[in-house]
């Protein structure tokens, strides 16, 4: 079994988090209290606690466009990434970086998209046809 990554961060509203992560992203809800909720974030544990989200700066650069730092996300199989990109686009999500393919035809070819959750937490979701290429140079 692979390790499971755990991330805990703040959100303004558990109800909004449940709608976004549970309904829109399709993450299964786990344990919760009146001040936090856990989600199965594509096989990893995401704990969302009430409080002020972390400070974000647009200081990262992807394809000559500034992207939010820090950010978190996941790497998905390409078919799952494409389905999620379509679902987010249809839902009217405002992207920081529209769904696109990077490094096309090169080692490490990947799909990516950046967007925010309702509390302003930035996410990057990547897609790979071949997970052996995730660390390709």
N, C-alpha and C positions, 0 to 999 in steps of 0.2 A: 504494500500500500504506500502511496505517495504521502508526503506530509500535507496537512491542511493548513493554509495560511489563515491567520486571524487578524482582523483589523477592527478597531473600535474608533468611532468618531462621533461628533455631535451633529444633531439635527434640531431644527426649530419645532417640528411637529411630528409626533409619531403617526398621526393619521395620514399626513401627507407622505411620510416615508413608507407607510404600508401601501398606499396607492401606487407610488412610484416604483418601489422595489418589488413589492408583491404582485400588483396587478400589471403594471406596464412592463417591467423587466422579467416578470415570471419567476421570481425567486420565492422559494417556499419559506414561510415564516416558522421560526422555532420558538424558543422560550421568550417570555416577555414579562415585564412588570409595568407599573404606571410611569416609569421613567426611562425604560429602554426596551429594545426589541432586537432579537437576533434573526438573521436571514441566512439561508443557504445561498450564498452568492456564487452560483455556478461551481459548487463543490467546495467553497471556502466559507469560513465563518465571518460574517459581517455583523458587528454589534453597533447599533445606533442608539446613542444616549441623548437625552434632552440637554441642550446647552448651546453655547455659541460655537459655530463651525470654525475650523482653523483658518488662519489668514492665507489668502491666495494672491499670488502675483503672476502676471503674464510674462514670465521670464524665461520659459523654455522655448526652444525654436524647433519646429517641425516643418520641413519643406518651406522654409523662409517665412513662416507664420508664427507669431507668438502664441504659446499655449500656456494654460494655467499650471503653476507649480506651487505646492506639491499636488499630485493627483494620484488616483488609484484606479484599478480596473482589473481586467482579466483577459487572457488569451483564449479564444474559442476556435473550434474547428470552423473552417470557412463557411460551410453550409449554415451552421448555427449563427455565425456572425451576420451573414446576408439576411437571414430571417429577422434577426433583431434590428438590423439597420432599416429594413423595410417597416417593421412595426413602429420604430421610433419616428421615422419620417412621416408615416401615416398619422401618428399621434400629434404631429406638429412640433416636435422637440426642436428647440433652437440650438443648432450645433455651433460649437466654437470652431471645429474643423469637420467639415462635411464628410460623410462616409466616402472613402477613397482607397485606392491601391497605391502603396509605396514600394519603391525598389523593384518595379515591374521587370521581370525577366532576369533579375539579379539574385544572388544568394540572399536569403532573408526576405524575399518578397512577402508582403503582408498587407492586409487591409487594416484600416484604423478609422476611428471616429472619436471626437472629444465632445462632451456635453456636460451639463450640470444637473445635479439632483435639485429638488425644490428648495433645499437649504443652502445651495451654493457650493456644495461639495463637487469638485471636478472629477469626472471619470474619463478614462480612455479605454475603449474596448478594441482589441486587436483580433484579427482573424488570420489563420494560416491554413493552407492546404496541407502542408506537411510540417508537423510539430518538430521534426528533426532540423528544420530550418530556423527555429526560433533564435538560436544563438549563432547562426551562420555569419561568416565575415565576408 
